[in-house]
């Protein structure tokens, strides 16, 4: 990739970042907070997926 394409891509990436930053900050401040049951369910689901992938890797 030519240098000017890399520079242009970097400028566009920074512009997207700075455009999304205020919205992300607002969403973090005003989003509903999860209870301990919600976090436990999320951890169990992620653990189940990790276990499933581990089993698939060991079978092959």
Beta strands, then each sheet from edge to edge (+ up, - down):
end
